[in-house]
Amino acid sequence: MLGVLDKMMHARRSVLALSLGAAALALAGCSGSTMGEYPGYPSTPPGQPAPSGETIGQGSVRVAMLLPMSGGGSASSIATVFRNTAELALSDFQGADVQILIKDTGGTAQGAQAATQAAIAEGAELILGPVFAPAVGGAGATARSSGVPVVAFSSDEAVASRGVYLLSFLPRSDVARIVSHAAAQGKRSFAALLPDDTYGAVAEAAFRQEVGRAGGRIVSIERYKLTGNDTSDIAAKASQIAANAAQIDAIFVPAGNVAPFVAQTLSTGGVNLGQTRLLGSGQWESPQVLNAAPLTGAWYPGPDAAGFQAFASRYQSRYGSQPPRNASLAYDATILAAGLVRSAGPARFSERVLTNRDGFLGIDGVFRFERDGRNERGLAVYEVTGSGSRVISPAPRSFGSGS
């Protein structure tokens, strides 16, 4: 069934639902209000200038998508994929009253600042993107001064702020899901082996918070340095954790590129990985990790795979190639914009609408924005089988009432 579902009236719930097969959408009134507050569509402001550069769609509400089109290499490649994905999303959403202005950032803060200024001058009410953290910083500063919100694709929490929302997968969502699941399975004593870098620092802060929230205790946290193919520091730190294995129920190893080696080192050091459970992150979602025999039985969080598989199949049919995993971000952002234009009237991109606690349901599952710009996602928990993975705890389809 293609098209848009009828608007559903619920006084205390607001959920944007993207049908995985056809991008059907339903958006109810914001929490505590009804759709009656927002009758009809807003008209195009008089005297709005003609947009420069490429546009997608013919709607009256302008939304910009900032991409590193001239960034070169992988930056330009991801820009093309995100541009294609936005086009696919609008074709799935029949009758979208949105026009997307494609703006090139070059992948830099200065380029993003100039692109944002141009987009706002041309009437953009919402900025989607940029992709990279420096560009998000440039776009956010400019957009904030004009009161235009940003829904960006960077996973660097440092660039999130009020009015600059990150749609990407953030470390804290991974940590919250896997620690809470482990605790629910009776795991109480935790250790972590983390990279000695910015990601490791963010993961450690989230790990400490979530273990405390779950009522557990931390036995050990080790940070390792990885230089080229030199794994000696990882081996040393893993051995230190192994020495305390009798006191540890679960070991968090978020970095997928070292997880098989760590598992082998721990096992060689006498850790029974059938009893002391290894915990991972979304970075584990790769054949090299999921097919690694030493990791069999380990748990890691991730979005429901069915949604992305359906989207990827449609993308492949239309554009002749498989999209990268993060392409779903551009799809969900585009449908989010179109859905809010259709259902939320003049308040469509207000902070109250964007941060409503019931959240939105996209290709990768349920998500919601926090007022500080970060997000919360509903994730599944998978178990590594040595020849892939299997779901052991499904992703939630909504956020709990009042959460």
C-alpha positions in Angstrom: 0.0 0.0 0.0 1.6 3.2 -1.2 0.7 6.6 0.1 -0.2 8.3 3.3 -2.4 6.9 6.1 -5.2 9.1 7.3 -4.3 11.5 10.2 -5.0 9.7 13.5 -6.4 11.8 16.3 -5.0 11.0 19.7 -4.9 13.8 22.3 -1.8 12.6 24.1 0.3 10.8 21.5 2.3 11.8 18.5 4.0 9.1 16.4 5.4 9.5 12.9 5.2 6.0 11.4 7.1 5.1 8.3 5.8 1.9 6.7 8.9 -0.1 5.8 7.3 -1.3 2.6 5.8 1.9 1.4 6.5 4.8 3.6 3.0 5.1 4.9 2.8 7.8 7.5 0.5 8.7 10.4 1.1 11.7 12.6 -1.2 12.5 15.5 -1.4 15.6 17.6 1.5 16.5 20.0 1.3 15.3 23.5 -1.3 17.2 25.4 -2.9 18.8 22.2 -5.0 17.9 19.2 -4.7 18.3 15.5 -7.5 20.9 15.7 -4.9 23.5 16.6 -3.3 23.3 13.2 -5.9 23.5 10.4 -4.8 23.3 6.7 -1.4 24.0 5.1 0.5 27.2 5.4 0.7 29.2 2.2 4.0 30.0 0.5 5.3 33.3 1.8 4.9 36.1 -0.8 8.1 37.2 -2.5 10.0 34.0 -1.7 13.1 34.0 -4.0 13.6 31.3 -6.6 15.9 28.6 -5.1 19.4 28.3 -6.5 20.9 24.9 -7.3 19.2 21.5 -7.3 15.8 21.0 -5.7 13.7 17.9 -5.1 10.0 18.1 -4.9 7.5 20.8 -5.8 5.9 21.6 -2.4 5.3 25.0 -0.9 7.4 24.4 2.3 11.1 24.6 1.8 13.5 22.4 3.6 17.3 22.3 2.9 19.5 19.2 2.9 23.2 20.1 3.4 25.6 17.6 1.9 29.3 17.4 1.1 28.8 17.2 -2.6 32.2 18.7 -3.5 34.0 17.1 -0.5 35.7 14.5 -2.7 36.2 10.8 -2.2 33.9 9.1 0.3 32.3 12.4 1.2 31.0 13.0 -2.3 29.9 9.4 -2.5 27.8 9.7 0.7 26.4 13.0 -0.5 25.2 11.4 -3.7 23.6 8.5 -1.7 21.8 10.9 0.7 20.6 13.0 -2.2 19.2 9.9 -3.9 17.6 8.7 -0.6 15.8 12.0 -0.2 14.4 11.7 -3.7 13.3 8.2 -3.0 11.6 9.2 0.3 9.6 12.0 -1.4 8.5 9.6 -4.2 7.3 7.2 -1.5 5.4 9.9 0.4 2.7 10.8 -2.1 1.5 14.4 -2.1 4.3 15.8 0.1 4.0 19.6 0.4 7.8 19.9 0.6 10.6 21.2 -1.6 14.1 20.1 -0.7 16.9 22.5 -1.5 20.2 20.6 -2.0 23.1 22.7 -0.7 26.8 21.8 -0.9 28.9 22.2 2.2 32.1 20.9 0.8 32.4 19.0 4.1 33.7 22.0 6.0 32.4 24.3 8.7 32.8 27.3 6.5 31.0 25.7 3.6 28.2 24.6 5.9 27.8 28.1 7.2 27.6 29.6 3.7 25.2 26.8 2.6 22.9 27.4 5.6 22.9 31.2 5.0 21.9 30.6 1.4 19.2 28.1 2.3 17.6 30.3 4.9 17.7 33.3 2.5 15.7 31.1 0.1 13.1 30.3 2.7 14.2 27.0 4.2 12.3 26.4 7.5 14.3 23.3 8.5 17.9 22.2 7.8 18.6 18.5 7.3 22.3 17.6 7.7 25.1 18.2 7.5 26.9 14.9 7.7 30.2 15.7 9.4 30.7 17.2 12.8 32.6 20.3 11.8 30.0 21.1 9.2 27.2 20.6 11.8 28.9 23.1 14.0 29.1 25.7 11.2 25.5 25.1 10.1 24.2 25.1 13.7 25.6 28.5 14.7 24.1 30.1 11.6 20.7 28.4 11.8 20.3 29.1 15.5 20.7 32.8 15.0 17.8 32.7 12.5 15.6 30.4 14.6 15.8 27.6 12.1 16.2 24.1 13.6 18.8 21.6 12.3 18.3 17.8 12.1 21.9 16.6 11.5 23.5 13.3 10.6 26.7 13.4 12.7 27.2 10.9 15.5 29.4 13.3 17.5 27.4 14.3 20.5 29.6 17.3 21.0 27.9 19.2 18.2 24.4 18.6 19.6 22.7 21.5 21.2 19.3 23.1 21.7 17.9 23.4 18.1 20.6 21.2 16.6 19.2 17.7 16.8 21.2 14.5 15.9 19.3 11.8 14.1 22.3 9.5 14.0 23.1 6.4 16.2 24.7 7.7 19.3 26.9 5.7 21.7 24.7 6.3 24.7 21.7 4.6 23.0 23.9 1.5 22.4 25.2 1.5 26.0 21.7 2.0 27.6 20.2 -0.8 25.6 22.9 -3.4 26.1 23.5 -2.7 29.8 19.8 -2.7 30.7 19.3 -6.0 28.8 22.3 -7.6 30.6 21.0 -6.4 33.9 17.6 -7.9 33.1 19.4 -11.2 32.5 20.9 -11.1 36.0 24.3 -9.5 35.2 25.4 -7.3 38.1 29.2 -6.9 37.9 30.6 -5.2 34.8 33.9 -4.4 33.2 34.7 -2.5 30.0 37.6 -2.5 27.5 37.4 0.8 25.7 39.6 2.7 23.1 41.6 5.5 24.5 40.0 8.2 22.3 37.0 10.5 22.1 34.6 7.7 21.4 36.0 5.7 24.3 35.5 8.7 26.6 31.8 9.1 25.5 31.2 5.4 25.9 32.8 5.3 29.3 30.6 8.1 30.6 27.5 6.4 29.3 28.6 3.0 30.7 29.2 4.4 34.2 25.8 6.1 34.1 23.9 3.1 32.8 25.5 0.5 35.1 24.6 2.7 38.0 21.1 3.2 36.7 20.7 -0.6 36.4 21.9 -1.1 40.0 25.1 -2.8 39.0 28.7 -2.3 39.9 31.8 -1.7 37.8 34.7 -4.0 38.6 37.2 -2.6 36.0 37.5 -0.2 33.1 40.5 -0.4 30.9 41.4 2.0 28.1 43.7 0.7 25.3 45.7 2.4 22.6 45.7 0.9 19.1 48.5 1.9 16.7 48.3 0.3 13.3 48.3 -3.4 13.7 49.9 -3.4 17.1 47.5 -5.1 19.5 49.9 -5.5 22.4 48.2 -2.9 24.5 44.8 -4.4 23.9 46.2 -7.8 24.9 47.7 -6.4 28.1 44.5 -4.6 29.1 42.3 -7.7 28.3 44.6 -9.8 30.4 44.1 -7.4 33.4 40.4 -7.8 33.0 40.8 -11.6 32.7 42.6 -11.6 36.0 39.4 -10.4 37.7 37.0 -12.6 35.7 35.7 -14.4 38.8 34.1 -11.1 39.9 32.7 -10.1 36.5 29.4 -11.0 34.9 29.7 -9.1 31.7 32.5 -7.3 29.7 31.6 -4.4 27.4 33.8 -4.2 24.3 32.1 -1.7 21.9 34.8 -1.5 19.2 33.9 -4.0 16.5 37.4 -3.9 14.9 39.0 -5.5 18.0 36.1 -7.6 19.4 37.2 -11.0 17.9 40.8 -10.5 19.1 39.6 -9.5 22.6 37.3 -12.5 22.8 40.1 -14.8 21.8 42.5 -13.2 24.3 40.0 -13.4 27.2 39.3 -17.0 26.4 43.0 -17.9 26.3 43.3 -16.0 29.6 40.8 -18.4 31.2 37.6 -16.4 31.0 34.6 -18.6 30.5 32.7 -16.6 27.8 29.7 -18.8 28.4 29.3 -17.4 31.9 31.0 -14.0 31.6 29.0 -12.4 28.7 30.7 -10.2 26.2 28.6 -7.1 25.3 29.1 -5.0 22.2 27.8 -2.0 20.4 26.3 -1.2 17.0 29.8 -1.2 15.6 29.7 -5.0 15.7 27.3 -5.1 12.8 29.7 -6.5 10.2 30.4 -10.0 8.8 33.9 -10.0 10.3 32.5 -9.7 13.8 29.3 -11.7 13.4 31.1 -14.7 11.8 33.9 -14.7 14.4 33.6 -18.0 16.3 35.2 -16.6 19.6 32.3 -14.1 19.8 29.6 -16.8 19.6 27.0 -16.1 22.4 28.0 -12.4 22.8 25.3 -9.7 22.8 25.1 -6.4 21.0 22.4 -3.7 20.3 21.2 -2.6 16.9 18.1 -1.4 15.0 15.6 -3.8 13.6 17.2 -5.0 10.4 14.0 -5.6 8.4 13.3 -1.9 7.9 16.7 -1.2 6.4 16.6 -4.3 4.2 13.3 -3.2 2.6 14.6 0.3 2.0 17.9 -1.0 0.6 16.0 -3.2 -1.8 14.0 -0.3 -3.1 17.2 1.9 -3.4 19.0 -0.9 -5.3 16.1 -1.2 -7.8 16.0 2.5 -8.4 19.7 3.5 -8.4 21.5 0.2 -9.1 23.6 -0.1 -6.0 23.4 -1.0 -2.3 23.1 2.0 0.0 25.4 2.3 3.0 23.9 1.6 6.4 23.6 5.2 7.4 21.5 6.1 4.3 18.4 5.4 6.3 19.1 8.7 8.2 18.4 10.8 5.1 15.3 8.8 4.4 13.9 9.2 7.9 14.8 12.9 8.0 13.0 13.6 4.7 9.8 11.7 5.7 9.9 13.4 9.1 9.9 16.8 7.5 7.1 15.9 5.0 5.1 14.3 7.8 5.3 17.3 10.1 4.4 19.6 7.3 1.3 17.5 6.5 0.1 17.1 10.1 1.5 19.8 12.4 0.6 23.0 10.7 2.5 26.3 11.4 4.1 24.7 14.5 5.6 21.9 12.4 9.3 22.5 13.2 8.9 24.0 16.6 10.9 22.6 19.6 7.6 21.3 21.1 6.8 19.3 18.1 10.3 18.0 17.4 10.9 17.0 21.0 7.6 15.4 21.9 8.1 12.5 24.2 6.2 10.0 22.2 8.7 10.3 19.4 8.7 9.0 15.8 8.9 5.6 14.2 11.3 5.4 11.2 13.1 2.8 9.1 15.5 2.1 12.0 12.8 2.0 14.7 11.4 4.4 17.2 13.4 7.5 18.1 12.9 10.8 19.8 14.9 14.0 20.2 16.0 15.4 23.5 16.0 19.2 24.1 19.8 19.2 24.3 19.9 17.9 20.7 20.8 14.3 21.4 18.4 11.4 20.6 17.1 8.3 22.2 16.4 5.2 20.1 14.6 2.0 20.6 17.0 -0.9 19.7 16.9 -4.6 19.5 19.4 -6.9 21.2 21.2 -9.5 19.0 23.2 -12.6 19.9 26.3 -13.5 17.8 26.0 -17.0 16.3 29.3 -17.3 14.6 27.5 -17.3 11.3 25.6 -14.1 11.7 23.3 -13.1 14.5 19.8 -13.6 15.9 17.4 -11.3 17.7 17.0 -12.2 21.4 15.1 -9.1 22.5 13.0 -7.2 19.9 13.2 -3.4 19.5 10.3 -1.5 21.2 7.8 0.0 18.8 7.0 2.9 21.1 8.3 4.7 24.2 6.7 4.0 27.5 4.1 6.5 28.7 5.6 9.4 30.5 9.2 8.2 29.9 
